[in-house]
Amino acid sequence: MTADGHSLQVDLPTSADPSGEEVSPRPGVDTWQEPPHVRWAFTHLSEVLPSARIPRRGSRSHTAVGQQAGEVPAALQRVPDLARRLDETHTDALLVVRGGEVCAQWYAPGCGPDDLHLVMSVSKSLCGLVAGSLVMDGLWRLDDPVVSFVPELADGAYARATIGDLLDMTVSVDYDEDYLNPRSELQRHDRSAGWRTARPGDPADTPGFLRTLTGAGPQGRFQYCSATTDVLAWAIERATGARYVDQLADRVWSRLRPDHDAMVTVDRSGFAHADGGVSCTARDLARVGEMVLAGGRAPGGRVVAAQWAESILAGGDPRQMVDQGWTSVYPGGSYTRQWWCTGNRRGNVTGLGIHGQHLWLDPQSSTVIVKLSSWPQPDAEQDQRTQALLMEDLTRALAAECGADSP
Ligand SMILES: NCCCCCC(=O)NCCCCCC(=O)O
């Protein structure tokens, strides 16, 4: 425990730890996603996995830093029991931005405003924005067949899918998104992407893995499938003739005028882990949300068309959401363009990642809330519910404070 009562999940000692206490080993490729390494690994991922830089280029915006680590910001004091709830949900960073200003921020001991943090599947929402940028520039259309860009996929699950299907995850794939089962396709995918040690018979890289996937049933229903985002990134490379990481830098990241470069993990062939591998600071992630709330405009130029940003905020078709965990938390919820829509009365929309990552938008009060966390488990339903309640309480408290508290 630290002096202010926050438990540090991991504190990596050096091998020459003078205390003589048991030395916690540095996480390796097969342990970094597990306790007690989660917090350290999520804030140092480029020291564990091969990674590429997503350069910010151009001039940066400067972020004023007002909050001390561990202090509950004044603007959030009406949220019941906030300090305990931040600790309970393994929060590493909490940041609130409204009108271009940081109105509250909180960091766990050992984490700070300049630290990159893994955002897991919030990376997918970034990929969706790159795809939207290609639509804006006339490089593809939503009804274009995926195989017109990636003919290697003509015999598998994506044979009949369109770019729009990828964006809304309405492709049926034999793919078990089970984060903890070594026999799941998700873990085989991760091994091909270099997130775990490869086993005999595993494909050598992500494109090799994507080529093995077969279809599982009727199309047109939502199926959350991380592979589908990597297919989208592969198609982006083919449509532009450039690496996904460079497209992400040029079309999205650099236009946000972020304070820092971001990073993304890459496989043996250099293919970026578009579905979950991006790390960035909380403040820079909030700029993504600000851009969507601003109708696709960013300080360094337009990222997506206004209509694209409106579609994200409007949400997808809730009728496509069959038997999904998301709708047990948000009954009217949906998914579109690689973003989650709560369907709640405030119209909250979010990028979401396992282990507690949120890029939460409140259109009514033009507020962005970023919460970066290191839950020990990837996606326990109780953790999802606890965190969802916290995000809604934060939103209400902030909205009340700025007079935008319509229900
Ligand atoms: N390939 C490794 C990275 C996988 C990242 C997966 C992730 O962050 N998934 C988010 C799942 C959200 C599920 C929401 C729900 O159904 O309630």
The ligand as a Gaussian input file, in Angstrom:
#p B3LYP/6-31G(d) Opt

LIG

0 1
 N       -6.082000      -9.540000     -29.650000
 C       -5.804000      -9.099000     -28.365000
 C       -6.554000      -7.873000     -28.001000
 C       -7.972000      -8.199000     -27.719000
 C       -8.656000      -7.028000     -27.132000
 C      -10.036000      -7.435000     -26.823000
 C      -10.889000      -6.354000     -26.209000
 O      -10.420000      -5.386000     -25.658000
 N      -12.180000      -6.599000     -26.244000
 C      -13.182000      -5.747000     -25.706000
 C      -14.393000      -6.557000     -25.462000
 C      -15.580000      -5.741000     -25.099000
 C      -16.757000      -6.655000     -24.841000
 C      -17.969000      -5.876000     -24.479000
 C      -19.129000      -6.763000     -24.134000
 O      -19.498000      -7.658000     -24.891000
 O      -19.722000      -6.513000     -23.079000

